[in-house]
Amino acid sequence: MRESRRTCVVALLVLTGIVHGAVDGGAVGCAAARADEPAPQAAPLSFEAAPVRPDELPAGTRIVEGLRCVSLAAKEFYLDPGYAGSLDAPPVRKSIQSFERADGGSGSVLLFEYAGAVPTFMQRVISTSLWGGGGRCAATPDEVVVQGNLLWILSFRYGDPTAEWVKERLRKRFLVPARRTRPGHTTAEATIWKLMKSADSRALIAALDATRLDLADWSLGSYFRGEFAAMSNDWPAAETAYRRAADLHRTLVDPLPDNLAWAAQDGLGNALVGLKKYDAAAAVLVRSKAEGRALRLLHDDTPHTAYALACALAQLGKWDDALRELADAVDGDARWFKLALTDELLAAARKRPEFRVLLELDPPPRAPLPPKPSALAKPTEPVTFDALLVKAADLPAGWTLVDGPQCMSTSAATFFVTQDPMKIAAGSAGPRPPSDLKMPAAPVPVRKACQSIVRPDGSAGSVLLFEYREAVDEGIAGFLRGYFWGEDGGPTDRYPEELLTSGRYLFVFSFPRGDATGEWVKDRLRKRFRIVAPRTRLELVPLMKRVFAAAKAEDAALGLRILDARASKLTDCAFAWYLRGEFCAGKADPTASESAYRRAIELHDALVDPLPDGIVWASLDGQGMALMQRKKCAEALPVLDRAKAFAAEHGIANASQSIYNRACALALLKRYDESIAELKVAIAARASWKDQARDDADFAEARKRPDFQALLAK
């Protein structure tokens, strides 16, 4: 069942920065947590409660006046929060406490309060300001701690005992997961990291033991031991170590980074599967999967979690739940698909028909065409700037509108302040722009608004709305695509902004990729104003990558097997229906391809699942061709008319293909004068259509006419 987690561990450690002291250890003096110890209770946290009182200080430490920051960057940020002012997201309040010990050691705690949750882009700006392009280490020792709308910068020397005391106070009193810094532990972590590539679990455990560091209050050391034990399938040792790491994190004795805290819990679930404690494993893995998805880790290993959970559920005979989890696993990562074909824990499952279809061992039944989606009603109100703004009364229960940007990236926040491409590109802190990025003219919006929405769980983001005097120019939209996404060419987890233009309006959705709030905002635009706002469906991305790979390989049989086996997941996925149309066309099944293309267009037109412009045109053109192949040229003609008009309106590069197909349909309907006029237009757009028309069976009768012969003459 369990594949070696070494590759996963390496990725997690890279992302956490466990190199050259970038990951912190912790403060001296915290008692080790017991496995059964409950999580501590928090005192109310506020800007007023956060500062240290003089009577709380350890002996020999006093509060002093002035800034005692150990870095110039921290001092300058406090005096003038740099980017914060220029990005229209200044702190509401700020304070400073400086400390001095009897031995001369000193430093400062800088505290900032923001109007809402500390914006993601602000955290990135501050980290870049303090650490440059690297991470926190002995050379750049300032620490950043964030909780809700409060942000601390602890500017002390690396591992300073006063800083560790301040963080211990935050952990114990307010449950702020401020991580501990212990230089000796950091050195050990770097040593273990260098050995990690060996995948020699015995050598790694020996290296861990050689550090002579007590694992009783060292969560990362316990996590390491769990990973090394799992490499050699020593499940009892792995369970003990993972559980210890998770307990130390949960009780805030030694908090872990989010990704490693999740990995410790996930490892515990896997170890329980290895020990055949399937009920306990399922409970842990259900929680692990939900938390992993919520964390949006850059390295998403939740397909592995789903796979382990599927194995546990299969052993418990919970077949429906096991099938659902296994589908998530194999659709999310191809390696689990291969392992599922031979895994002993799934031996009984592979005898069941539904599992055999999922694993492509048996052909699935042809997916029936679902009912036609109902079209949305006409817009209930005119599209105006004021109407487009979200009202507090519109929001779901518990959601709130807050002041100030909650953008995910500096790029989005900067664009809201200034829309001049020359100015913002010159100082961009975002992704590397493409080398051919052009600077368009800078139209000035008539009005603009930033609306930030916060959910009860603290998730936040912003919708930026701009109104221009005329329709949004493609030049500025193209510039923003390069500016926001760089060479990636589209939204990513790090730069998740989405763009939408509709007439005179430009929207920037700055939420975590696939976030429920961003999807709610787009759904509101679709339903209330019939604005074509595409959906972001991250849960389907891995599956659709597999389907798209089959399409690129021109393997129609494989593509249809995957689509049919996952039919229940893809009922309302317009792109899946488009690909089904392509596969069926490749298998010369015009009846099935026409139905699939038509369903893709129906889902788009009803705004259930809007498609990109190029796929809308391709679906229309494909449907028209399929109708022609079925000898239904009269029905094909209006579809091809729409494909031609759509291509012209949206600047589709292959527009001449619809014109050529329309000429074919007209010829088959014996409307020769119209056909030759259309064919002339197609040939003018692309000369190769002349060669195509000389042998095309659709023009067999038309080629007997002199005017066709003259047009097609060499």
N, C-alpha and C positions, 0 to 999 in steps of 0.2 A: 504493500500500500504506500508506504512513505518513501519517497525519493530522498536522497541525501540533500539536506538543507544547506550544504556548504555554499553553493552558488548564491542562494538567497541571503545567507549571512554576509557574504562578501559585499553584495549590493547594499544591504542595510547598513553595514559599517561605513562604506564609502559615503552614503548619503548623510550619515550622522556625523561624519568628519572624525572618525577615530584614527587619526593620523597626526603625529607630531603634537600631541597634547591638545587637540581640538575638542575632545570630549572631557567634560569636567568630572571630577570625583566628588568628595563631599566633606562636610564639616566634622570636626572632632566632637565627641561627647554625646551623640545620639545613641540611645539604647537600641539594641536590635529588636526587631518586631517578631512576635510569635506568629506562627502560621494561622492561629485562630484569633488573632487580635483584631478587633473591629477597627474600621477606618475612623480616624479622629473627626471630631466635630469642629466646625468653623465658627469663629466669631465674625460679626458683621464687618465687612471690609469697606472702607471709604477713604477719600482723600484725607479727611481729618484723623481717622484712626490709624492710618498706615505709618506715620512718622514715629520714631523712637522717643520715648519719654526719658528724661535724665535719670529717673529713679530705676529704670530697667537695666541700665548699662552694667556690664561686668566690671569688677573692680579693676582700677587702673586705666579705664577708658573714659574719655570725656568728650562732650560735644563742643566744637570750636567754631568760630566765625569764619566766613569766607569760603572760597572754593579750594578744595584740596585734591582735585582730580589728578590722576596719574597720567592722563593723556590730554594733549591739547585739543583733540577732536571732541572729547566729552565736555570740556570746558566751553568750547565754542558753541557746541550744540545747545548747552544750557543758556548761554547768554543770548543766542539768536538761533532758534531751532531750525536754521538752514532751510532745507527744502520745505519744511512744514508751512512756513508763511507763504512761500511762492505757490504752493499747491493748494492754498485755501483750506488747510486743515490744521490750523494752529491749536495747541493745547488750550483748554479753558483756564487751567491754573497750573502752576508749577511751584515746586519748593526744593530746597536743598538742605541737607544735613551733612556736616563734615565732622569727622571723628579723629581723635588723636589718642594713642596709647602711651603708656609710660615709657615704652622702649623706643618711642619716636615714630612708630608706624602710623600712617594717616591715610585718609581717603575720603571720598564723598559719595553720598547716595542722592541721586537726582530723581525726583518724582514728578511725573506729568499726568494730568487728568484731561481726558478728551471728552467731547460731547457724547459720543457713543463708544462702541467697542473700538479699540485701537485699530485703525485701518491696516489691512495687510500691506498696502504699499508703503505706509509709514514705517512699519517694522523693517521692511527691506531697505528703505532709505537710511534709517538709523544704523542698521547693521553695516551697510556699505560705508557710511560716514565713519564709523568706529574702527572697522576692521579692514577696509579696502576690499580687495578682491579675495582675501582669505577668510579665515574664521578666527574665533577667539583662541588665543594661545598666550604663552608667557610674554611674547613681544607686543601683543595687542590684548591686554588683560581685561578691558572693560566688559561688563556683563549686561545683558538686556533681559529683563523679566517682564512678562505681560500677564495681566489678569483683568479681564473685562475691559473697562475704560481707563485703567491705570497702567502706566508704564514706568518701570524703574531702570535707571542706569547706575550700576554699582561700579564706581571708578576707584579700584584699589589694585595693589600689586597682586599677581597671580597667587591664589591660595591664601590671601591675607586673612588672619583669624577674625578680624572685626567684620569683614565682609561675610565670612562664613556664619558668624553669630547673627548678623542681620538676616541672612537667608533662613537660618534655623528658626528665627522668630516668625518670619513670614509663613514658613511651613506649619509650625505648631499652632500658631494663633489663628491664621486666616486660611490655611490649606492652600497656599500658593505653591505650586510645584517648582520652587526655586532649586535648581540642581546644585549639588555639592561639588566643591573643587578640592581635590587632593593630589598634589603634584606627583607623589610616589605611585599612586594608582594610575595616573595618566601615563607614566613611563612604562608600567607593566602592560597597559592596554596597547601602547605602540609596539611593544615587543611581540605580543600575541598577534597583533595585526600582521606583522611581517611574516609570521609563521603560518598564517591562515591558508596561504596558497598550497601548502603541503598536503592538506587534508588528512594528515596523520593524527588521529584523535589521541593516541597515546602520547605522542610528542607534545601535543598541545596541552594536554592535562598535566604533563610533567612540567611544562613551562609555566603553567598557571600555579602549580604547587611550589615551584621554585621562587615565586615572587614572595612567598611567606606572608601574604596578605590574608587577613581573616575575611572569609566570605560571609560572616554573620551579618555584617551591615554594608556589604558591597554588592549591590544589585547587578551591576554589569558583570562582575566576576561570576556570580551565580548563573547569569544568563549564558556566559561563555561555557561554563561547565555543562549546562544543559545541552548546548549545541554539540559539544564534543562527545558527550555520552550518546546523543542521538545518532551521530555519525557511525558509531559502532553498535547501534541497536541495543544499547544498555538502557532499556526503558525504565527500570526502577530508579536508576541514578538520574536519568533525564527528568523524570517526573519530580523528584525531590528538588533538583536544582532549579527547574523552571518555576515550580511553585514558590520557592524561596525568593527568586527574583521578582515575581509578580507581587508577593506579599510586601517586600521592601518598597516597591513602587507604590502600591495601593495605600500603605500606611504612611507614605511620605518620609520614611526613614532615609531612603536614598532614591529619589525620583529618577526615572529613566527618560530618555527622549521618547516622544510619542511612538515612533516606529519600533523601537526596541521593547517598549512596554507592551505593545500589541504583539510583537513576535514572541515574547516570553509566554504570554497567555496562549497564543496559537500553538507554540511548542508544547505546552502542557496538554492541550487537547490531543495533539498527535501522539504524545507519550502515552496517554490513557488508552488510545486506540491500540497502540503497540502492546499494552498490558491487558487488552481485551476487556477493559472496563468501559463498555460501550455506552451505557446510560450516562455515566459521568462525563465521558468524552463528548457525547452529543450536546450536553448542556453547556460545556465550556466552548465548544466550537460554534454553536449558534450565536453566543455572545461575541465571540472573536470575529466571526464573519460580519456581524452588524457593525461592530466598532471599527473594523478595518475599512469598510466602505465609507463610514462617516469621516474617518481621518483623511481620506483621499491621499494616501501615501504615494510618493513618486514611483516607488516600486510596489505595484499592487500584487500581492501574493494571495489575495482572497480566493482565486480559483483553487489553489492548493487546500485552503481551508474547506471550501465546498467539497472537494474530493474526499478529504478525510472524513467529513461529516457524512457524505454519501456512504462511505464504507461502514461507518458506525451504524447508520440507520438501516443499511441492508442487513447487517448482522442481527439487528433487532427485529427484522421482518417488516419494517415500515416502508413498504415498497414505493408508495406514491411520493413520500417525502424524499426517499433516496433517489428516485428518478429525477425529481426536480433539482436536487443538489448536484447530481452527476451531470445533468445538462448544463448547469452553470459552470461546472468545472471544465468540462471538455470543450465548451464553447468559448471559455475564457482563456485557455492555454492548451495548445496542441499536445504538449508533453503528457498531460493527464489523459487525453484521448488514447494515446498509445499504451500507457500503463494500464488503463481500464480493460484493455483487451486480454490481459494475462493475469491481473491481480487476483490472488487467491481469495481475498476478502469479498470479491465481487463474483465469485464462481457461480453461486446460486442465482444472482441477479442476471447473469448472462444467459441463463436458461429461460428467462421470461421474455415473451414477445416484445413488450414495450422497451425493454433494455436493449434487445437485439436491434431494433429499429434505430434507437438512439446511437448505438455504436456502429451503425451501418453494416451490421452483419447480415441483416435481412432487408429487402427492399421495402420502403414504407408505402402505404396506400397513397394514391394521389390525393392531395389536399383539395377538399371541395372549395368552390368559390363562395366566400362569405356573402351575406346580404349587402346590397349596395348601401354605402353610408349616406345618411340623410344630409342634404345640403344645409349649410348654415343660413340663418335668417339674414335679411339685409341689415346693413348697419343701423343701429338703433338711434344714433346721433351723428351729426356732422363731424368730420375729422378736423378738429381745431387744436391749437396748442394747448389751450386750457382743458379741453376734453380729454386729451391724451394723458395728462398728468394723473397719476394714481391718487385717489382720495383716501384718507384714513378709513372712511366708512367702507371702502371697497375691500379692504384687507381681510384675510382670514383671522379668526379669533387668535389673539395673542401676538399677532404681528404688529410692528409699530414703524412709523416714519420717524426718522431722526435727522437732525441737522448735520451738515458737513459730509464730505465724500467718504464712502467706505469702499473705495475702489480696490481691485486686486493688484494693480500695477501702477507704477509711477507714470507710465505712458498715458493711461486713461485720465488720471488726475491732472496731468499737465495739459492735455488737450482741452479739458474743460476750462482751464484758466486762459489759455491762448490757443487760437485756432490757426495761427500763422505757421505753415509747414517749415519755413526757413528757420524760425526761432526755436520751435520745439525739436526739430531734427538735430540742430546744432548741439543741444544739451541733453539729448535723449539718454536716459538711464535704462532703457528697455532692451529688447533683444537686438541682435546685430541686424541692421536693415539689409535688404538685398542690394547687391552692387549696382543694379540698374534702377534703383528707386528714384523716381523723378519728383521734383518739387513743383506741384501745380500752383496756379494762382490761388490766393487765399481769400475766398469769399467770406464776408463777415455775416454771421448769423443775425437774424432780426431779434431772436430771443433764445435763451438757453435756460435749462434747469437741471439741477442734480437732485435726484430723489434717492435717498438711502433707506433701505428696509432692513429691519432686524427681526429675526424670529426668536421665539422663547428660548431656544437652545443656544442663542448667541451668534448663530450664523448671520452674516451680514453681506451686503453688496449694494451697488448703486446702478441706477438707470440714468444715463445722461441723454438729454433730449435737446436737439438743436432745430430751430426753424429758420429756413433761408427764404430769400425773396423769390427764388425760382427753384425748379427741380434740382435736387442735389447732383452736382457735377460728378461724373465718373472719375475725373482726375483726383478729386479730394478723397473719394471712397477708395480708389486704388492706392493712394498714398497712405491712408490709414491702415489698410491691410498690411502693407510693408512695415509701417511704424509700430503697429501693435504686435505683429507676429514674427517679423523678421524673416529669416530664410526658411522657417518652418512652413510658412504659407497658409497657416490656419491656426485656430485656437489650440492651445496645449494646456496641460495642468498648471504650468508656471505662468503662462500668459493666456488666460482663458477668455479674454474679452471677445464679444461677438458684435458684429456690425449689421445694421439693417437700415436701408433707405426706402422711403415711401413718399414719392412726390417731393414736396419741399421739406420733408422731415428726415432727420438723421438720428438714429438711436445707437447708443453704445451700451450694451449690457455688460456690466463689470461685476460678475458673480463667480464663485468657484464653478469650474466646468461642470455642466449638468445639474447645477444646484436647483432645488425645488422652487426657490423664490424667483429666480430668473425665468424658469419655465412657466410659473404662474403669471408673470408679467407678460410674457409672449402670448400665452393662452388668452389673456384679457384682450390683447390687441387683435387677435384673430376673431374672437367671438363678438366683440363689441364694434370693431371698426373694419372687419374683414381685411386686415393688413396681413400680408403673407409673411409671417414670422416663423421660420423653420424651427422644428423641435430638435433638442439635443438629447439623444438617447444613448447614454454611455453603456447601459446594460446590454445593448445590442452590438456595440462596436466590435468586440472580439469575434462574435459569430459572423458578422457581416464581412469581416476581413477574410475569414475562411471562404465564404461564398464568393467574394470578389476575387480571391486568388484562383478559384475554380474558373471564374469567368475569364481571367487573364490567360489561363492555361487552355482555354477553349474546351474545357471538360464539362460539357453540358450534363452528362449523366451524373457526375459527382455533385455538381451544383444543385441539381434537382433533388438528389437524395438528401442533401443537407437541408434544403428548404422544406421538403415534405416532412422530414423527421422533426423539424422545429416549427411546424405550421401554426401551432397554438400560440407561439411567441410572436409570430410575424403577421398576424391577421391584419393589423392596421399600420404595417410598415410599408410605405409606398415604394421605397427603394428596393425592398425585397421583391415586390410584385414586378417592378421594372426588370430586375435581373432574371426573374422567372420568365418574363417575356423574351428576354435575350436567349436564355437557354432553350426554350421551346422553339424559337425561331431557328436556332442552330441545329435542332433535331428535325427541322422541316415539319413542324406541327403547328400550322397556322391557326387552327381553332384554339388551341391552348394558349398560344402566344398572344392572340388578339384579346382573349379574355384577361390575361395577366396585364397587358399594357393598359387595357381599359380600366382595370381596377386601380392601377397606379395613378391614372389621371383622375379617377373619381375621388380617391383619397386626397389628392392634391387640391382639386376644385372645391371639395367640402372643407378644406383647411384642417382636416383631421391630421394630416402629415404632409405639410408642404415640401415640395421637391426643389432642388436647385434648377435654375433656368435651363441649363443644358440637358438635364434629365427629363424635364417636362417636354422639351422639344423632341428628344429621342423617343420618348414614350408615344407621343402623338404620331411621329413619323413611322414608328414600328407598328402601331395599331393600323395605320392606313395601309401599309404594305401587306400586313396579314389579311386585311379585308380584301385587298386585291387578289391575293393568292387564293382566297376562298370564293373568287368570282363575284364578289359583292362590291363592284366598283362604284355603284351609285352611293352606297354607304361610305365607301372610302373617301370619296371626294370632299365632303365637308370636314372630315378629320384632317385630310391633307391641306385643305384651305386654312384650317386653324394652325397647323404646323408651320405653314409658309408665313402666315401673318405673325405668329409668335416669334419665329426666327428673325424676321425683319425688325420687330419691335425691340427685341432683347439682344440684337447684335450677335446671333449665333453664327459661328464660323462655317458650319456645314449647311447653311440655309439653302444652297442650290440643290441639295439632295431632295428636299421636299418639293422643290419646283420640278425637278426631273420626275419624281414619282407621280406628281400631279399630271404631268404631261402623259405619262404612261396610262393613268386611269382614264384620262380624256380620250386617248386613242382607242382604248378598249371599249369605251362607250360610243365610238365612232363620231366623236365631236372633234373632227380632224383640224379644223381651222383653229380652234382654241388650243388643241394639243401642240400644233407646230409653233404657235405664238409662245406657249409656255416653254417649249424645248429650246427655242432661240434664247430666251432669258437664261435658262440653265447653262447653255453652252457659253454664253457671254460671261457668265460668272466663273465657269470652270470648263476649259476646252476639252478635257478628257471625257466629258459626257457625250461628245460627238462619236468617239470610238465605241463607247458603251451602246449608244443607240443603234449603231450599224448592225449589231447582232442580237439586240434585245427582242425576245419573242413578243413582248407587249406591242412592238411597233411593226409586227409582221405584215398586217394589212395596210397600215399607214405608209410603209415604205414603198408601196406600189404607186403612190401619188408622186407626180413630178416635183411638187414643192418640197416634199420630204427628201426626195432624191437629191435635189439641188442643195438643200441645207446640209445633208450628210456627205456630199461629195468632198473628196480630199483636195 
